[in-house]
């Protein structure tokens, strides 16, 4: 994800050379190559599920269930609503969805706000912005993901040793990171 964001930032350089339309064609070509390589190199799923039984019989059961349940569209809607209610019955899942929503909104707002701001503030340095942003997003983003995961695992182990739930300990790291981001974001907006 972070390397994709870094490469997306570098398309500013390509846009300056060949224009936006050709840049989109280049991106589409790379996407087609990546999808083709994934299709050719990734293995197909095996025919057994996690329990070791054949997925063919499970597929037949699903087809029978789908046939009987598709007779009434109200049943389909009820099944979807029941499934959603089942997933959302956990308070942890609800909090996770809410946190994911805010995380997505913040990332999107940085992406939408950052590039136009730097273009207005430094109109002659679009290429410098592209390279610097690519390095920050690619290197710092990937490092924060790996380091954050390792720190969360360690915090979970320590929380478990103290008698708390392992997931409670793991949540401490992103909570602290989010709290530390508040003054940094405030200072950057008001600088």
TORRO-184854 format. One record per atom (N, C-alpha, C, CB): residue number from 0; atom name; x, y, z. Coordinates in steps of 0.02 Angstrom, whole numbers. Glycine has a CB too. Layout:
# TORRO-184854
- NUM, CA, X, Y, Z
...
END
This chain:
# TORRO-184854
- 0, N, 41, -59, 0
- 0, CA, 0, 0, 0
- 0, C, 44, 63, 0
- 0, CB, -47, 0, 60
- 1, N, 94, 63, 43
- 1, CA, 135, 123, 48
- 1, C, 178, 132, -15
- 1, CB, 180, 119, 109
- 2, N, 204, 77, -42
- 2, CA, 244, 84, -103
- 2, C, 200, 106, -162
- 2, CB, 279, 17, -120
- 3, N, 137, 85, -163
- 3, CA, 91, 108, -214
- 3, C, 78, 183, -208
- 3, CB, 25, 71, -209
- 4, N, 71, 207, -147
- 4, CA, 62, 278, -136
- 4, C, 124, 318, -156
- 4, CB, 45, 292, -63
- 5, N, 182, 289, -142
- 5, CA, 244, 322, -162
- 5, C, 250, 326, -238
- 5, CB, 305, 286, -133
- 6, N, 234, 272, -272
- 6, CA, 236, 272, -345
- 6, C, 184, 320, -373
- 6, CB, 225, 202, -373
- 7, N, 126, 324, -341
- 7, CA, 75, 370, -365
- 7, C, 100, 442, -360
- 7, CB, 10, 362, -323
- 8, N, 137, 457, -308
- 8, CA, 165, 524, -301
- 8, C, 215, 539, -357
- 8, CB, 198, 533, -233
- 9, N, 252, 489, -378
- 9, CA, 302, 498, -431
- 9, C, 270, 508, -500
- 9, CB, 348, 439, -434
- 10, N, 206, 494, -506
- 10, CA, 173, 505, -571
- 10, C, 170, 579, -588
- 10, CB, 103, 475, -571
- 11, N, 179, 622, -537
- 11, CA, 183, 694, -551
- 11, C, 241, 708, -599
- 11, CB, 192, 734, -485
- 12, N, 296, 673, -589
- 12, CA, 353, 682, -634
- 12, C, 336, 659, -705
- 12, CB, 415, 643, -608
- 13, N, 303, 601, -710
- 13, CA, 284, 575, -775
- 13, C, 233, 621, -809
- 13, CB, 256, 505, -768
- 14, N, 187, 647, -770
- 14, CA, 137, 693, -797
- 14, C, 170, 756, -827
- 14, CB, 88, 714, -742
- 15, N, 222, 779, -795
- 15, CA, 257, 838, -821
- 15, C, 292, 825, -887
- 15, CB, 306, 862, -770
- 16, N, 309, 762, -900
- 16, CA, 346, 745, -961
- 16, C, 299, 726, -1018
- 16, CB, 394, 688, -947
- 17, N, 250, 683, -1005
- 17, CA, 208, 657, -1059
- 17, C, 135, 679, -1055
- 17, CB, 211, 582, -1059
- 18, N, 115, 713, -1002
- 18, CA, 45, 735, -996
- 18, C, 4, 685, -957
- 18, CB, 15, 746, -1065
- 19, N, -54, 708, -935
- 19, CA, -96, 666, -891
- 19, C, -125, 606, -927
- 19, CB, -152, 707, -862
- 20, N, -145, 614, -990
- 20, CA, -176, 558, -1025
- 20, C, -127, 500, -1035
- 20, CB, -204, 581, -1093
- 21, N, -66, 516, -1058
- 21, CA, -15, 464, -1069
- 21, C, 6, 434, -1002
- 21, CB, 46, 493, -1106
- 22, N, 7, 475, -950
- 22, CA, 23, 450, -883
- 22, C, -27, 396, -862
- 22, CB, 25, 507, -831
- 23, N, -91, 409, -875
- 23, CA, -143, 360, -859
- 23, C, -134, 296, -899
- 23, CB, -213, 388, -872
- 24, N, -114, 302, -962
- 24, CA, -101, 242, -1003
- 24, C, -42, 202, -976
- 24, CB, -88, 262, -1076
- 25, N, 10, 236, -954
- 25, CA, 68, 202, -926
- 25, C, 48, 165, -862
- 25, CB, 125, 252, -911
- 26, N, 9, 197, -820
- 26, CA, -14, 166, -757
- 26, C, -57, 105, -773
- 26, CB, -54, 216, -714
- 27, N, -101, 111, -822
- 27, CA, -144, 55, -841
- 27, C, -103, -3, -867
- 27, CB, -196, 76, -894
- 28, N, -50, 12, -905
- 28, CA, -7, -41, -931
- 28, C, 28, -78, -874
- 28, CB, 45, -13, -980
- 29, N, 54, -40, -826
- 29, CA, 86, -73, -768
- 29, C, 36, -114, -728
- 29, CB, 119, -20, -723
- 30, N, -25, -89, -721
- 30, CA, -76, -127, -685
- 30, C, -93, -192, -722
- 30, CB, -140, -84, -677
- 31, N, -97, -189, -787
- 31, CA, -112, -249, -826
- 31, C, -55, -300, -820
- 31, CB, -123, -232, -901
- 32, N, 7, -276, -821
- 32, CA, 64, -321, -813
- 32, C, 64, -353, -743
- 32, CB, 130, -283, -826
- 33, N, 51, -312, -692
- 33, CA, 50, -338, -624
- 33, C, -6, -389, -615
- 33, CB, 41, -281, -573
- 34, N, -65, -375, -642
- 34, CA, -121, -422, -637
- 34, C, -105, -487, -674
- 34, CB, -185, -391, -664
- 35, N, -75, -481, -732
- 35, CA, -57, -541, -771
- 35, C, -5, -583, -735
- 35, CB, -31, -521, -840
- 36, N, 45, -550, -707
- 36, CA, 96, -587, -669
- 36, C, 66, -621, -608
- 36, CB, 152, -540, -647
- 37, N, 20, -587, -575
- 37, CA, -13, -618, -517
- 37, C, -54, -678, -538
- 37, CB, -59, -567, -481
- 38, N, -89, -672, -594
- 38, CA, -130, -728, -618
- 38, C, -87, -788, -636
- 38, CB, -171, -706, -679
- 39, N, -29, -775, -666
- 39, CA, 14, -829, -689
- 39, C, 54, -860, -631
- 39, CB, 62, -804, -743
- 40, N, 77, -820, -584
- 40, CA, 123, -845, -533
- 40, C, 90, -868, -468
- 40, CB, 172, -793, -518
- 41, N, 33, -840, -450
- 41, CA, 2, -859, -387
- 41, C, -33, -926, -394
- 41, CB, -48, -805, -363
- 42, N, -26, -969, -344
- 42, CA, -58, -1035, -348
- 42, C, -134, -1030, -339
- 42, CB, -29, -1083, -296
- 43, N, -169, -1076, -370
- 43, CA, -241, -1081, -360
- 43, C, -254, -1110, -292
- 43, CB, -274, -1123, -416
- 44, N, -311, -1094, -261
- 44, CA, -326, -1123, -196
- 44, C, -335, -1199, -203
- 44, CB, -389, -1091, -165
- 45, N, -316, -1235, -151
- 45, CA, -325, -1307, -154
- 45, C, -398, -1326, -142
- 45, CB, -280, -1342, -102
- 46, N, -413, -1390, -150
- 46, CA, -482, -1413, -145
- 46, C, -503, -1433, -75
- 46, CB, -492, -1471, -191
- 47, N, -463, -1417, -25
- 47, CA, -482, -1433, 43
- 47, C, -490, -1369, 83
- 47, CB, -430, -1479, 77
- 48, N, -537, -1370, 129
- 48, CA, -546, -1312, 172
- 48, C, -503, -1319, 234
- 48, CB, -621, -1303, 192
- 49, N, -512, -1275, 282
- 49, CA, -470, -1276, 342
- 49, C, -478, -1339, 383
- 49, CB, -486, -1216, 385
- 50, N, -535, -1373, 375
- 50, CA, -546, -1434, 413
- 50, C, -520, -1496, 378
- 50, CB, -620, -1443, 427
- 51, N, -492, -1488, 318
- 51, CA, -465, -1545, 281
- 51, C, -516, -1579, 237
- 51, CB, -437, -1594, 328
- 52, N, -579, -1557, 237
- 52, CA, -628, -1589, 195
- 52, C, -628, -1557, 126
- 52, CB, -698, -1585, 227
- 53, N, -654, -1593, 78
- 53, CA, -654, -1569, 10
- 53, C, -701, -1510, 3
- 53, CB, -675, -1625, -39
- 54, N, -677, -1458, -32
- 54, CA, -718, -1400, -41
- 54, C, -771, -1412, -95
- 54, CB, -676, -1339, -60
- 55, N, -764, -1465, -133
- 55, CA, -814, -1481, -184
- 55, C, -881, -1495, -151
- 55, CB, -792, -1540, -227
- 56, N, -880, -1535, -96
- 56, CA, -943, -1549, -62
- 56, C, -970, -1486, -28
- 56, CB, -934, -1605, -10
- 57, N, -925, -1445, -3
- 57, CA, -947, -1382, 27
- 57, C, -978, -1337, -26
- 57, CB, -888, -1346, 62
- 58, N, -948, -1337, -86
- 58, CA, -976, -1297, -141
- 58, C, -1045, -1322, -160
- 58, CB, -930, -1298, -201
- 59, N, -1055, -1387, -161
- 59, CA, -1120, -1415, -178
- 59, C, -1171, -1395, -125
- 59, CB, -1117, -1492, -184
- 60, N, -1151, -1398, -62
- 60, CA, -1197, -1378, -9
- 60, C, -1215, -1304, -16
- 60, CB, -1166, -1391, 60
- 61, N, -1165, -1263, -34
- 61, CA, -1179, -1191, -42
- 61, C, -1225, -1179, -101
- 61, CB, -1114, -1153, -52
- 62, N, -1217, -1219, -155
- 62, CA, -1261, -1211, -213
- 62, C, -1333, -1230, -195
- 62, CB, -1236, -1253, -272
- 63, N, -1341, -1284, -158
- 63, CA, -1407, -1306, -138
- 63, C, -1438, -1253, -92
- 63, CB, -1405, -1374, -101
- 64, N, -1398, -1228, -45
- 64, CA, -1423, -1177, 1
- 64, C, -1441, -1114, -38
- 64, CB, -1371, -1162, 55
- 65, N, -1399, -1095, -86
- 65, CA, -1412, -1035, -126
- 65, C, -1476, -1043, -167
- 65, CB, -1353, -1018, -171
- 66, N, -1486, -1103, -194
- 66, CA, -1546, -1115, -235
- 66, C, -1609, -1110, -193
- 66, CB, -1542, -1183, -269
- 67, N, -1607, -1140, -134
- 67, CA, -1667, -1139, -92
- 67, C, -1679, -1070, -63
- 67, CB, -1661, -1191, -36
- 68, N, -1625, -1035, -47
- 68, CA, -1634, -969, -16
- 68, C, -1648, -915, -67
- 68, CB, -1574, -951, 24
- 69, N, -1633, -927, -131
- 69, CA, -1645, -875, -181
- 69, C, -1717, -874, -206
- 69, CB, -1598, -884, -239
- 70, N, -1759, -919, -180
- 70, CA, -1829, -921, -202
- 70, C, -1866, -859, -182
- 70, CB, -1864, -982, -174
- 71, N, -1846, -830, -128
- 71, CA, -1881, -770, -105
- 71, C, -1829, -716, -92
- 71, CB, -1922, -785, -40
- 72, N, -1835, -660, -128
- 72, CA, -1786, -607, -121
- 72, C, -1787, -576, -52
- 72, CB, -1797, -553, -174
- 73, N, -1844, -580, -19
- 73, CA, -1847, -554, 50
- 73, C, -1802, -596, 96
- 73, CB, -1919, -555, 76
- 74, N, -1799, -661, 82
- 74, CA, -1755, -704, 121
- 74, C, -1682, -683, 111
- 74, CB, -1765, -777, 103
- 75, N, -1664, -665, 49
- 75, CA, -1596, -643, 35
- 75, C, -1580, -579, 74
- 75, CB, -1586, -631, -40
- 76, N, -1626, -532, 72
- 76, CA, -1615, -470, 108
- 76, C, -1612, -482, 183
- 76, CB, -1670, -419, 92
- 77, N, -1655, -526, 207
- 77, CA, -1654, -543, 279
- 77, C, -1588, -577, 297
- 77, CB, -1714, -589, 297
- 78, N, -1563, -620, 252
- 78, CA, -1499, -653, 265
- 78, C, -1442, -603, 268
- 78, CB, -1485, -705, 211
- 79, N, -1443, -554, 224
- 79, CA, -1391, -502, 225
- 79, C, -1396, -461, 288
- 79, CB, -1398, -457, 163
- 80, N, -1456, -442, 306
- 80, CA, -1466, -402, 367
- 80, C, -1445, -443, 429
- 80, CB, -1539, -379, 374
- 81, N, -1464, -507, 430
- 81, CA, -1445, -549, 487
- 81, C, -1369, -558, 491
- 81, CB, -1479, -618, 482
- 82, N, -1337, -566, 433
- 82, CA, -1264, -573, 432
- 82, C, -1231, -510, 457
- 82, CB, -1240, -591, 361
- 83, N, -1255, -452, 432
- 83, CA, -1226, -389, 454
- 83, C, -1237, -378, 529
- 83, CB, -1257, -330, 415
- 84, N, -1297, -395, 553
- 84, CA, -1311, -388, 624
- 84, C, -1266, -434, 666
- 84, CB, -1385, -404, 639
- 85, N, -1254, -494, 640
- 85, CA, -1210, -540, 675
- 85, C, -1139, -513, 681
- 85, CB, -1209, -608, 640
- 86, N, -1114, -486, 625
- 86, CA, -1046, -458, 626
- 86, C, -1043, -397, 672
- 86, CB, -1025, -439, 554
- 87, N, -1093, -354, 668
- 87, CA, -1092, -293, 707
- 87, C, -1113, -303, 780
- 87, CB, -1137, -243, 675
- 88, N, -1130, -364, 799
- 88, CA, -1150, -377, 868
- 88, C, -1091, -370, 916
- 88, CB, -1180, -446, 875
- 89, N, -1031, -375, 890
- 89, CA, -971, -368, 932
- 89, C, -952, -294, 938
- 89, CB, -912, -409, 902
- 90, N, -944, -271, 999
- 90, CA, -924, -201, 1008
- 90, C, -855, -188, 980
- 90, CB, -927, -182, 1083
- 91, N, -812, -238, 982
- 91, CA, -744, -230, 954
- 91, C, -748, -217, 879
- 91, CB, -701, -292, 968
- 92, N, -792, -252, 845
- 92, CA, -799, -243, 773
- 92, C, -827, -174, 758
- 92, CB, -845, -298, 742
- 93, N, -876, -152, 797
- 93, CA, -904, -85, 786
- 93, C, -851, -31, 796
- 93, CB, -962, -73, 834
- 94, N, -810, -38, 848
- 94, CA, -757, 10, 860
- 94, C, -704, 7, 804
- 94, CB, -724, -2, 928
- 95, N, -691, -53, 780
- 95, CA, -642, -61, 726
- 95, C, -667, -27, 662
- 95, CB, -629, -135, 713
- 96, N, -731, -36, 646
- 96, CA, -759, -3, 587
- 96, C, -757, 73, 594
- 96, CB, -831, -26, 575
- 97, N, -773, 98, 654
- 97, CA, -771, 170, 665
- 97, C, -700, 197, 659
- 97, CB, -800, 187, 734
- 98, N, -652, 161, 688
- 98, CA, -583, 183, 683
- 98, C, -558, 180, 612
- 98, CB, -538, 139, 728
- 99, N, -577, 128, 575
- 99, CA, -558, 122, 505
- 99, C, -587, 179, 464
- 99, CB, -580, 55, 475
- 100, N, -648, 198, 479
- 100, CA, -680, 254, 444
- 100, C, -640, 318, 455
- 100, CB, -752, 263, 468
- 101, N, -623, 333, 518
- 101, CA, -586, 394, 532
- 101, C, -515, 391, 503
- 101, CB, -582, 406, 607
- 102, N, -484, 333, 505
- 102, CA, -417, 325, 476
- 102, C, -419, 337, 401
- 102, CB, -388, 255, 491
- 103, N, -470, 310, 368
- 103, CA, -478, 320, 296
- 103, C, -490, 394, 280
- 103, CB, -535, 276, 269
- 104, N, -533, 425, 320
- 104, CA, -548, 496, 309
- 104, C, -485, 539, 318
- 104, CB, -602, 521, 357
- 105, N, -445, 524, 367
- 105, CA, -384, 564, 378
- 105, C, -334, 554, 322
- 105, CB, -352, 547, 445
- 106, N, -325, 491, 301
- 106, CA, -280, 479, 245
- 106, C, -303, 512, 181
- 106, CB, -272, 405, 233
- 107, N, -368, 509, 168
- 107, CA, -395, 540, 109
- 107, C, -389, 616, 112
- 107, CB, -468, 521, 100
- 108, N, -400, 645, 170
- 108, CA, -395, 718, 176
- 108, C, -323, 741, 168
- 108, CB, -423, 741, 244
- 109, N, -275, 702, 191
- 109, CA, -205, 720, 181
- 109, C, -188, 717, 107
- 109, CB, -158, 673, 221
- 110, N, -211, 665, 73
- 110, CA, -198, 659, 2
- 110, C, -231, 713, -39
- 110, CB, -222, 592, -23
- 111, N, -292, 732, -20
- 111, CA, -328, 783, -57
- 111, C, -301, 853, -40
- 111, CB, -403, 780, -41
- 112, N, -281, 864, 21
- 112, CA, -259, 930, 43
- 112, C, -185, 941, 30
- 112, CB, -274, 939, 117
- 113, N, -144, 889, 38
- 113, CA, -71, 898, 35
- 113, C, -44, 921, -31
- 113, CB, -38, 834, 53
- 114, N, -62, 887, -85
- 114, CA, -34, 904, -151
- 114, C, -53, 974, -173
- 114, CB, -56, 854, -203
- 115, N, -118, 994, -169
- 115, CA, -134, 1063, -189
- 115, C, -101, 1116, -145
- 115, CB, -209, 1073, -186
- 116, N, -94, 1101, -80
- 116, CA, -60, 1149, -36
- 116, C, 12, 1160, -58
- 116, CB, -63, 1125, 36
- 117, N, 48, 1105, -69
- 117, CA, 118, 1113, -88
- 117, C, 126, 1144, -157
- 117, CB, 153, 1045, -87
- 118, N, 78, 1131, -201
- 118, CA, 80, 1162, -267
- 118, C, 71, 1238, -262
- 118, CB, 26, 1132, -313
- 119, N, 27, 1260, -217
- 119, CA, 16, 1331, -207
- 119, C, 75, 1363, -169
- 119, CB, -48, 1344, -168
- 120, N, 100, 1328, -118
- 120, CA, 154, 1356, -78
- 120, C, 221, 1356, -115
- 120, CB, 160, 1316, -13
- 121, N, 233, 1305, -155
- 121, CA, 296, 1298, -191
- 121, C, 283, 1282, -265
- 121, CB, 341, 1243, -159
- 122, N, 260, 1331, -303
- 122, CA, 238, 1317, -372
- 122, C, 293, 1292, -418
- 122, CB, 208, 1378, -402
- 123, N, 355, 1308, -404
- 123, CA, 410, 1287, -448
- 123, C, 442, 1221, -426
- 123, CB, 462, 1340, -450
- 124, N, 418, 1191, -373
- 124, CA, 450, 1131, -346
- 124, C, 404, 1070, -346
- 124, CB, 473, 1144, -275
- 125, N, 363, 1062, -397
- 125, CA, 318, 1004, -400
- 125, C, 357, 939, -403
- 125, CB, 271, 1009, -460
- 126, N, 412, 939, -439
- 126, CA, 452, 878, -444
- 126, C, 485, 862, -378
- 126, CB, 504, 884, -500
- 127, N, 508, 913, -342
- 127, CA, 538, 900, -276
- 127, C, 486, 872, -228
- 127, CB, 568, 965, -247
- 128, N, 425, 900, -231
- 128, CA, 371, 874, -189
- 128, C, 358, 801, -205
- 128, CB, 307, 915, -198
- 129, N, 356, 784, -269
- 129, CA, 342, 715, -289
- 129, C, 393, 667, -261
- 129, CB, 340, 709, -366
- 130, N, 456, 684, -266
- 130, CA, 509, 639, -242
- 130, C, 509, 635, -166
- 130, CB, 578, 663, -268
- 131, N, 505, 693, -133
- 131, CA, 506, 693, -60
- 131, C, 445, 656, -32
- 131, CB, 507, 765, -32
- 132, N, 386, 669, -60
- 132, CA, 326, 635, -37
- 132, C, 331, 560, -49
- 132, CB, 264, 663, -72
- 133, N, 358, 540, -107
- 133, CA, 366, 469, -121
- 133, C, 412, 436, -70
- 133, CB, 394, 459, -192
- 134, N, 467, 469, -52
- 134, CA, 512, 441, -2
- 134, C, 479, 436, 66
- 134, CB, 576, 483, 2
- 135, N, 444, 489, 85
- 135, CA, 411, 489, 151
- 135, C, 358, 435, 154
- 135, CB, 381, 557, 166
- 136, N, 315, 433, 103
- 136, CA, 260, 384, 103
- 136, C, 288, 313, 98
- 136, CB, 211, 397, 45
- 137, N, 335, 302, 52
- 137, CA, 361, 235, 42
- 137, C, 402, 208, 100
- 137, CB, 403, 234, -20
- 138, N, 451, 248, 121
- 138, CA, 497, 224, 173
- 138, C, 465, 229, 243
- 138, CB, 562, 263, 171
- 139, N, 441, 289, 260
- 139, CA, 413, 299, 327
- 139, C, 348, 259, 336
- 139, CB, 400, 373, 340
- 140, N, 307, 257, 284
- 140, CA, 244, 220, 289
- 140, C, 256, 145, 299
- 140, CB, 202, 231, 227
- 141, N, 300, 117, 258
- 141, CA, 314, 45, 265
- 141, C, 348, 30, 332
- 141, CB, 359, 21, 208
- 142, N, 394, 74, 352
- 142, CA, 428, 64, 416
- 142, C, 379, 69, 474
- 142, CB, 484, 116, 425
- 143, N, 333, 117, 471
- 143, CA, 285, 124, 526
- 143, C, 238, 63, 529
- 143, CB, 243, 188, 517
- 144, N, 221, 35, 472
- 144, CA, 178, -24, 472
- 144, C, 213, -84, 504
- 144, CB, 157, -42, 402
- 145, N, 275, -96, 484
- 145, CA, 313, -153, 512
- 145, C, 330, -141, 585
- 145, CB, 377, -165, 471
- 146, N, 356, -82, 601
- 146, CA, 375, -67, 670
- 146, C, 313, -65, 715
- 146, CB, 413, -1, 673
- 147, N, 259, -35, 690
- 147, CA, 198, -33, 729
- 147, C, 171, -102, 744
- 147, CB, 145, 8, 693
- 148, N, 175, -147, 694
- 148, CA, 153, -216, 706
- 148, C, 195, -251, 758
- 148, CB, 155, -255, 641
- 149, N, 261, -242, 753
- 149, CA, 306, -273, 802
- 149, C, 294, -245, 872
- 149, CB, 379, -263, 782
- 150, N, 287, -179, 877
- 150, CA, 274, -149, 943
- 150, C, 206, -170, 971
- 150, CB, 277, -72, 938
- 151, N, 156, -177, 927
- 151, CA, 90, -199, 950
- 151, C, 93, -270, 976
- 151, CB, 39, -194, 893
- 152, N, 130, -313, 942
- 152, CA, 137, -382, 965
- 152, C, 171, -384, 1034
- 152, CB, 177, -424, 915
- 153, N, 223, -343, 1041
- 153, CA, 259, -341, 1105
- 153, C, 214, -313, 1160
- 153, CB, 323, -299, 1099
- 154, N, 176, -260, 1144
- 154, CA, 129, -232, 1193
- 154, C, 76, -282, 1212
- 154, CB, 97, -167, 1166
- 155, N, 53, -323, 1164
- 155, CA, 4, -375, 1179
- 155, C, 32, -427, 1226
- 155, CB, -19, -408, 1115
- 156, N, 94, -447, 1215
- 156, CA, 126, -497, 1260
- 156, C, 132, -469, 1331
- 156, CB, 195, -517, 1233
- 157, N, 153, -406, 1335
- 157, CA, 161, -376, 1402
- 157, C, 94, -367, 1437
- 157, CB, 197, -308, 1396
- 158, N, 43, -349, 1399
- 158, CA, -24, -341, 1429
- 158, C, -49, -409, 1453
- 158, CB, -73, -311, 1378
- 159, N, -37, -461, 1414
- 159, CA, -58, -528, 1434
- 159, C, -22, -551, 1497
- 159, CB, -46, -578, 1377
- 160, N, 43, -533, 1502
- 160, CA, 81, -551, 1562
- 160, C, 55, -514, 1623
- 160, CB, 155, -535, 1551
- 161, N, 25, -455, 1613
- 161, CA, -3, -417, 1669
- 161, C, -76, -435, 1683
- 161, CB, 1, -343, 1654
- 162, N, -103, -483, 1645
- 162, CA, -171, -506, 1658
- 162, C, -225, -473, 1615
- 162, CB, -187, -496, 1729
- 163, N, -205, -433, 1567
- 163, CA, -253, -401, 1522
- 163, C, -260, -442, 1459
- 163, CB, -231, -329, 1505
- 164, N, -311, -426, 1420
- 164, CA, -322, -458, 1356
- 164, C, -267, -438, 1308
- 164, CB, -392, -440, 1327
- 165, N, -243, -485, 1267
- 165, CA, -189, -472, 1220
- 165, C, -207, -417, 1170
- 165, CB, -170, -536, 1183
- 166, N, -269, -416, 1149
- 166, CA, -291, -365, 1101
- 166, C, -293, -295, 1131
- 166, CB, -359, -382, 1072
- 167, N, -306, -292, 1196
- 167, CA, -305, -227, 1231
- 167, C, -234, -199, 1229
- 167, CB, -329, -235, 1304
- 168, N, -186, -241, 1241
- 168, CA, -116, -219, 1237
- 168, C, -96, -198, 1168
- 168, CB, -71, -274, 1261
- 169, N, -119, -235, 1118
- 169, CA, -102, -218, 1048
- 169, C, -132, -151, 1028
- 169, CB, -126, -273, 1001
- 170, N, -189, -133, 1055
- 170, CA, -222, -70, 1037
- 170, C, -186, -9, 1064
- 170, CB, -293, -71, 1062
- 171, N, -144, -18, 1114
- 171, CA, -109, 38, 1145
- 171, C, -65, 75, 1094
- 171, CB, -67, 14, 1205
- 172, N, -31, 37, 1051
- 172, CA, 16, 68, 1004
- 172, C, -19, 114, 954
- 172, CB, 55, 14, 966
- 173, N, -73, 92, 919
- 173, CA, -106, 139, 873
- 173, C, -140, 196, 909
- 173, CB, -156, 102, 831
- 174, N, -163, 185, 970
- 174, CA, -193, 239, 1008
- 174, C, -141, 293, 1023
- 174, CB, -225, 213, 1074
- 175, N, -83, 273, 1046
- 175, CA, -29, 321, 1060
- 175, C, -8, 356, 996
- 175, CB, 31, 286, 1093
- 176, N, -1, 318, 941
- 176, CA, 17, 349, 877
- 176, C, -34, 400, 854
- 176, CB, 25, 296, 825
- 177, N, -97, 385, 863
- 177, CA, -149, 433, 843
- 177, C, -148, 495, 886
- 177, CB, -218, 400, 847
- 178, N, -137, 486, 951
- 178, CA, -133, 544, 996
- 178, C, -73, 587, 980
- 178, CB, -130, 521, 1069
- 179, N, -17, 557, 962
- 179, CA, 42, 595, 944
- 179, C, 33, 632, 877
- 179, CB, 104, 550, 940
- 180, N, -10, 606, 834
- 180, CA, -22, 638, 769
- 180, C, -63, 702, 776
- 180, CB, -57, 590, 722
- 181, N, -102, 707, 828
- 181, CA, -146, 766, 836
- 181, C, -105, 831, 840
- 181, CB, -189, 760, 898
- 182, N, -57, 838, 885
- 182, CA, -19, 901, 887
- 182, C, 23, 912, 823
- 182, CB, 27, 903, 948
- 183, N, 49, 858, 794
- 183, CA, 88, 866, 733
- 183, C, 46, 892, 676
- 183, CB, 120, 799, 712
- 184, N, -15, 866, 669
- 184, CA, -61, 889, 617
- 184, C, -82, 961, 631
- 184, CB, -123, 843, 612
- 185, N, -97, 977, 693
- 185, CA, -117, 1045, 711
- 185, C, -61, 1095, 695
- 185, CB, -135, 1049, 787
- 186, N, 0, 1077, 712
- 186, CA, 56, 1123, 699
- 186, C, 68, 1131, 624
- 186, CB, 121, 1096, 733
- 187, N, 59, 1078, 586
- 187, CA, 71, 1084, 513
- 187, C, 16, 1127, 480
- 187, CB, 73, 1015, 480
- 188, N, -45, 1122, 504
- 188, CA, -99, 1162, 475
- 188, C, -92, 1236, 495
- 188, CB, -167, 1135, 497
- 189, N, -67, 1249, 555
- 189, CA, -62, 1318, 579
- 189, C, 7, 1348, 573
- 189, CB, -84, 1321, 652
- 190, N, 51, 1316, 536
- 190, CA, 120, 1342, 529
- 190, C, 121, 1402, 482
- 190, CB, 168, 1287, 502
END
